[in-house]
Amino acid sequence: MAFPISVRIRLALVVAVIGAFFVSSTIAQHSPTTGNTRQPVLVELFTSEGCSDCPPADALLERLDSTQFAPGVEAIVLSEHVTYWNHLGWRDPFSFQAMDQRQRQYSQRLSLDEIYTPQIIVDGTQQLIGSDAAALSHALAIAASSPKQQIAIEAANRTQNSVHFTVRILPGSKATLVAALAENATHSDVARGENAGRTLHHVSVVRVLKEFDSKDADGRPLSLPEPPAFSVDKATGPLRLVVFLADRNTGRILAVAEQNINR
């Protein structure tokens, strides 16, 4: 049966409106950075006080942390100090070998020929020179376009020697749960090596890093040892507890969250 022209026009308008609704709904579901939503993205900087190229990267990480300059991104930053520069005249007081191992693991996964500093890894899948602000902004935009799983830190508190917390994610995730404690360093006066005579500042320096199984993210009690006092000037601000899920095969960050813990 044929409809009058006026009826057909109204039907076409209804179909167009319905189609537009479904298109906009689909876009909203796959665009986590629309509106006021900021997509959490993990930014890891491998750095060293013995490396003369690293202070500009340290400064860029601090600027990202304080200004959150990437649209639609909640950058959760970690400064990870490696040890392999320590034999060149200055022992980085924030370095430890777990950071070397973590960087080597990324190098293998990303099929890199060598490890270097300063190096930034974004969400476990993109790497760039740590002082390249334009490349960092581009990598953050790419990372923010991929939706993440929900992860929540609960009941976080500290005792004299430990930080206690629970983590919750959707069940069924097959990934590695990683928890880190980080803090800011007010300043470090470098006496020798490539940065001799400079006063360096660091943000969100990893002091403790521990891996758990994703099955531990079911609300069961977890803990990390509180880091020892800095051997340099006192730290500023609260401890940062950062937890994230990493794909066991690719290293891709599937979820990440951060919570400050008062001293």
Secondary structure as a PSIPRED ss2 file (coil, helix, strand):
# PSIPRED VFORMAT (PSIPRED V4.0)

   1 M C   1.000  0.000  0.000
   2 A C   1.000  0.000  0.000
   3 F C   1.000  0.000  0.000
   4 P C   1.000  0.000  0.000
   5 I H   0.000  1.000  0.000
   6 S H   0.000  1.000  0.000
   7 V H   0.000  1.000  0.000
   8 R H   0.000  1.000  0.000
   9 I H   0.000  1.000  0.000
  10 R H   0.000  1.000  0.000
  11 L H   0.000  1.000  0.000
  12 A H   0.000  1.000  0.000
  13 L H   0.000  1.000  0.000
  14 V H   0.000  1.000  0.000
  15 V H   0.000  1.000  0.000
  16 A H   0.000  1.000  0.000
  17 V H   0.000  1.000  0.000
  18 I H   0.000  1.000  0.000
  19 G H   0.000  1.000  0.000
  20 A H   0.000  1.000  0.000
  21 F H   0.000  1.000  0.000
  22 F H   0.000  1.000  0.000
  23 V H   0.000  1.000  0.000
  24 S H   0.000  1.000  0.000
  25 S H   0.000  1.000  0.000
  26 T H   0.000  1.000  0.000
  27 I H   0.000  1.000  0.000
  28 A H   0.000  1.000  0.000
  29 Q H   0.000  1.000  0.000
  30 H H   0.000  1.000  0.000
  31 S C   1.000  0.000  0.000
  32 P C   1.000  0.000  0.000
  33 T C   1.000  0.000  0.000
  34 T C   1.000  0.000  0.000
  35 G C   1.000  0.000  0.000
  36 N C   1.000  0.000  0.000
  37 T C   1.000  0.000  0.000
  38 R C   1.000  0.000  0.000
  39 Q E   0.000  0.000  1.000
  40 P E   0.000  0.000  1.000
  41 V E   0.000  0.000  1.000
  42 L E   0.000  0.000  1.000
  43 V E   0.000  0.000  1.000
  44 E E   0.000  0.000  1.000
  45 L E   0.000  0.000  1.000
  46 F E   0.000  0.000  1.000
  47 T E   0.000  0.000  1.000
  48 S C   1.000  0.000  0.000
  49 E C   1.000  0.000  0.000
  50 G C   1.000  0.000  0.000
  51 C C   1.000  0.000  0.000
  52 S C   1.000  0.000  0.000
  53 D C   1.000  0.000  0.000
  54 C H   0.000  1.000  0.000
  55 P H   0.000  1.000  0.000
  56 P H   0.000  1.000  0.000
  57 A H   0.000  1.000  0.000
  58 D H   0.000  1.000  0.000
  59 A H   0.000  1.000  0.000
  60 L H   0.000  1.000  0.000
  61 L H   0.000  1.000  0.000
  62 E H   0.000  1.000  0.000
  63 R H   0.000  1.000  0.000
  64 L H   0.000  1.000  0.000
  65 D H   0.000  1.000  0.000
  66 S H   0.000  1.000  0.000
  67 T H   0.000  1.000  0.000
  68 Q C   1.000  0.000  0.000
  69 F C   1.000  0.000  0.000
  70 A C   1.000  0.000  0.000
  71 P C   1.000  0.000  0.000
  72 G C   1.000  0.000  0.000
  73 V E   0.000  0.000  1.000
  74 E E   0.000  0.000  1.000
  75 A E   0.000  0.000  1.000
  76 I E   0.000  0.000  1.000
  77 V E   0.000  0.000  1.000
  78 L E   0.000  0.000  1.000
  79 S E   0.000  0.000  1.000
  80 E E   0.000  0.000  1.000
  81 H E   0.000  0.000  1.000
  82 V C   1.000  0.000  0.000
  83 T C   1.000  0.000  0.000
  84 Y C   1.000  0.000  0.000
  85 W C   1.000  0.000  0.000
  86 N H   0.000  1.000  0.000
  87 H H   0.000  1.000  0.000
  88 L H   0.000  1.000  0.000
  89 G C   1.000  0.000  0.000
  90 W C   1.000  0.000  0.000
  91 R C   1.000  0.000  0.000
  92 D C   1.000  0.000  0.000
  93 P C   1.000  0.000  0.000
  94 F C   1.000  0.000  0.000
  95 S C   1.000  0.000  0.000
  96 F C   1.000  0.000  0.000
  97 Q H   0.000  1.000  0.000
  98 A H   0.000  1.000  0.000
  99 M H   0.000  1.000  0.000
 100 D H   0.000  1.000  0.000
 101 Q H   0.000  1.000  0.000
 102 R H   0.000  1.000  0.000
 103 Q H   0.000  1.000  0.000
 104 R H   0.000  1.000  0.000
 105 Q H   0.000  1.000  0.000
 106 Y H   0.000  1.000  0.000
 107 S H   0.000  1.000  0.000
 108 Q H   0.000  1.000  0.000
 109 R H   0.000  1.000  0.000
 110 L C   1.000  0.000  0.000
 111 S C   1.000  0.000  0.000
 112 L C   1.000  0.000  0.000
 113 D C   1.000  0.000  0.000
 114 E C   1.000  0.000  0.000
 115 I C   1.000  0.000  0.000
 116 Y C   1.000  0.000  0.000
 117 T C   1.000  0.000  0.000
 118 P C   1.000  0.000  0.000
 119 Q E   0.000  0.000  1.000
 120 I E   0.000  0.000  1.000
 121 I E   0.000  0.000  1.000
 122 V E   0.000  0.000  1.000
 123 D C   1.000  0.000  0.000
 124 G C   1.000  0.000  0.000
 125 T C   1.000  0.000  0.000
 126 Q E   0.000  0.000  1.000
 127 Q E   0.000  0.000  1.000
 128 L E   0.000  0.000  1.000
 129 I E   0.000  0.000  1.000
 130 G C   1.000  0.000  0.000
 131 S C   1.000  0.000  0.000
 132 D C   1.000  0.000  0.000
 133 A H   0.000  1.000  0.000
 134 A H   0.000  1.000  0.000
 135 A H   0.000  1.000  0.000
 136 L H   0.000  1.000  0.000
 137 S H   0.000  1.000  0.000
 138 H H   0.000  1.000  0.000
 139 A H   0.000  1.000  0.000
 140 L H   0.000  1.000  0.000
 141 A H   0.000  1.000  0.000
 142 I H   0.000  1.000  0.000
 143 A H   0.000  1.000  0.000
 144 A H   0.000  1.000  0.000
 145 S C   1.000  0.000  0.000
 146 S C   1.000  0.000  0.000
 147 P C   1.000  0.000  0.000
 148 K C   1.000  0.000  0.000
 149 Q C   1.000  0.000  0.000
 150 Q C   1.000  0.000  0.000
 151 I E   0.000  0.000  1.000
 152 A E   0.000  0.000  1.000
 153 I E   0.000  0.000  1.000
 154 E E   0.000  0.000  1.000
 155 A E   0.000  0.000  1.000
 156 A E   0.000  0.000  1.000
 157 N E   0.000  0.000  1.000
 158 R E   0.000  0.000  1.000
 159 T C   1.000  0.000  0.000
 160 Q C   1.000  0.000  0.000
 161 N C   1.000  0.000  0.000
 162 S E   0.000  0.000  1.000
 163 V E   0.000  0.000  1.000
 164 H E   0.000  0.000  1.000
 165 F E   0.000  0.000  1.000
 166 T E   0.000  0.000  1.000
 167 V E   0.000  0.000  1.000
 168 R E   0.000  0.000  1.000
 169 I E   0.000  0.000  1.000
 170 L C   1.000  0.000  0.000
 171 P C   1.000  0.000  0.000
 172 G C   1.000  0.000  0.000
 173 S C   1.000  0.000  0.000
 174 K C   1.000  0.000  0.000
 175 A E   0.000  0.000  1.000
 176 T E   0.000  0.000  1.000
 177 L E   0.000  0.000  1.000
 178 V E   0.000  0.000  1.000
 179 A E   0.000  0.000  1.000
 180 A E   0.000  0.000  1.000
 181 L E   0.000  0.000  1.000
 182 A E   0.000  0.000  1.000
 183 E E   0.000  0.000  1.000
 184 N E   0.000  0.000  1.000
 185 A E   0.000  0.000  1.000
 186 T E   0.000  0.000  1.000
 187 H E   0.000  0.000  1.000
 188 S E   0.000  0.000  1.000
 189 D E   0.000  0.000  1.000
 190 V C   1.000  0.000  0.000
 191 A C   1.000  0.000  0.000
 192 R C   1.000  0.000  0.000
 193 G C   1.000  0.000  0.000
 194 E C   1.000  0.000  0.000
 195 N C   1.000  0.000  0.000
 196 A C   1.000  0.000  0.000
 197 G C   1.000  0.000  0.000
 198 R C   1.000  0.000  0.000
 199 T E   0.000  0.000  1.000
 200 L E   0.000  0.000  1.000
 201 H E   0.000  0.000  1.000
 202 H E   0.000  0.000  1.000
 203 V E   0.000  0.000  1.000
 204 S E   0.000  0.000  1.000
 205 V E   0.000  0.000  1.000
 206 V E   0.000  0.000  1.000
 207 R E   0.000  0.000  1.000
 208 V E   0.000  0.000  1.000
 209 L E   0.000  0.000  1.000
 210 K E   0.000  0.000  1.000
 211 E E   0.000  0.000  1.000
 212 F E   0.000  0.000  1.000
 213 D E   0.000  0.000  1.000
 214 S H   0.000  1.000  0.000
 215 K H   0.000  1.000  0.000
 216 D H   0.000  1.000  0.000
 217 A C   1.000  0.000  0.000
 218 D E   0.000  0.000  1.000
 219 G C   1.000  0.000  0.000
 220 R C   1.000  0.000  0.000
 221 P C   1.000  0.000  0.000
 222 L E   0.000  0.000  1.000
 223 S E   0.000  0.000  1.000
 224 L E   0.000  0.000  1.000
 225 P E   0.000  0.000  1.000
 226 E C   1.000  0.000  0.000
 227 P C   1.000  0.000  0.000
 228 P C   1.000  0.000  0.000
 229 A C   1.000  0.000  0.000
 230 F C   1.000  0.000  0.000
 231 S C   1.000  0.000  0.000
 232 V C   1.000  0.000  0.000
 233 D C   1.000  0.000  0.000
 234 K C   1.000  0.000  0.000
 235 A E   0.000  0.000  1.000
 236 T E   0.000  0.000  1.000
 237 G E   0.000  0.000  1.000
 238 P E   0.000  0.000  1.000
 239 L E   0.000  0.000  1.000
 240 R E   0.000  0.000  1.000
 241 L E   0.000  0.000  1.000
 242 V E   0.000  0.000  1.000
 243 V E   0.000  0.000  1.000
 244 F E   0.000  0.000  1.000
 245 L E   0.000  0.000  1.000
 246 A E   0.000  0.000  1.000
 247 D E   0.000  0.000  1.000
 248 R C   1.000  0.000  0.000
 249 N C   1.000  0.000  0.000
 250 T C   1.000  0.000  0.000
 251 G C   1.000  0.000  0.000
 252 R C   1.000  0.000  0.000
 253 I E   0.000  0.000  1.000
 254 L E   0.000  0.000  1.000
 255 A E   0.000  0.000  1.000
 256 V E   0.000  0.000  1.000
 257 A E   0.000  0.000  1.000
 258 E E   0.000  0.000  1.000
 259 Q E   0.000  0.000  1.000
 260 N E   0.000  0.000  1.000
 261 I E   0.000  0.000  1.000
 262 N C   1.000  0.000  0.000
 263 R C   1.000  0.000  0.000
